[in-house]
């Protein structure tokens, strides 16, 4: 049996944006490109995608540099390898 989730254990696009220090638009781009963590079953609600907070925190800690060049200067990364 799956462990029930409580509200602080789940995050949506707005919470992911806050955790990643990026805009909701950037997170939506990640989702549309499939660069967010894979969604476990039953994690798309009428209001949008939801993830386990622990999965997002781990993913953010381990992900490759940002792909959205608008964030490069702020984050001090160069995903284009210029």
C-alpha positions as CSV (number, residue, x, y, z in Angstrom):
1,X,0.0,0.0,0.0
2,X,1.3,3.5,-0.9
3,X,2.2,5.9,1.9
4,X,-0.4,8.7,1.9
5,X,0.9,12.1,1.1
6,X,0.3,15.2,3.2
7,X,0.3,18.7,1.8
8,X,3.9,19.6,2.8
9,X,5.1,16.5,1.0
10,X,3.8,17.5,-2.4
11,X,4.7,20.5,-4.6
12,X,3.3,22.0,-7.8
13,X,4.8,24.2,-10.4
14,X,4.8,27.3,-8.1
15,X,6.6,25.5,-5.3
16,X,9.1,24.0,-7.7
17,X,9.8,27.5,-9.0
18,X,10.4,28.8,-5.4
19,X,12.7,25.8,-4.6
20,X,14.7,26.3,-7.8
21,X,14.6,30.1,-7.6
22,X,13.2,30.4,-11.1
23,X,9.9,31.6,-12.6
24,X,6.9,29.4,-13.0
25,X,7.3,29.8,-16.7
26,X,10.7,28.2,-16.5
27,X,9.3,25.3,-14.6
28,X,6.5,24.9,-17.1
29,X,9.1,24.8,-19.9
30,X,11.0,22.1,-18.0
31,X,7.7,20.1,-17.8
32,X,6.9,20.6,-21.5
33,X,10.5,19.5,-22.5
34,X,10.4,16.5,-20.1
35,X,13.3,17.7,-18.0
36,X,11.6,17.5,-14.6
37,X,11.7,14.3,-12.6
38,X,9.5,11.6,-14.1
39,X,6.1,11.9,-12.7
40,X,5.0,8.9,-10.6
41,X,1.5,7.6,-11.3
42,X,-1.5,9.7,-10.3
43,X,0.5,13.0,-10.1
44,X,-1.4,15.1,-12.6
45,X,-4.3,16.8,-11.1
46,X,-6.9,19.2,-12.6
47,X,-4.7,22.0,-11.3
48,X,-1.5,20.6,-12.9
49,X,1.4,18.4,-12.1
50,X,2.5,17.6,-8.5
51,X,5.6,15.9,-7.3
52,X,7.0,14.6,-4.0
53,X,9.0,17.4,-2.5
54,X,11.9,15.0,-1.7
55,X,12.1,14.1,-5.4
56,X,12.3,17.7,-6.5
57,X,14.9,18.6,-3.9
58,X,17.1,15.6,-5.0
59,X,16.6,16.4,-8.6
60,X,17.5,20.1,-8.2
61,X,20.6,19.1,-6.2
62,X,21.7,16.7,-9.0
63,X,20.5,18.2,-12.2
64,X,22.7,19.5,-15.0
65,X,23.2,23.2,-15.4
66,X,20.2,25.3,-16.4
67,X,19.1,25.0,-20.0
68,X,17.3,28.3,-20.1
69,X,19.9,30.9,-21.1
70,X,17.8,33.7,-19.5
71,X,18.9,32.3,-16.1
72,X,22.6,31.9,-17.0
73,X,23.9,35.2,-15.6
74,X,21.9,35.0,-12.4
75,X,23.0,31.4,-11.7
76,X,26.6,31.9,-12.9
77,X,26.4,29.0,-15.4
78,X,26.8,28.7,-19.1
79,X,24.7,25.8,-20.5
80,X,25.7,26.7,-24.0
81,X,29.4,26.1,-23.2
82,X,30.5,29.4,-24.8
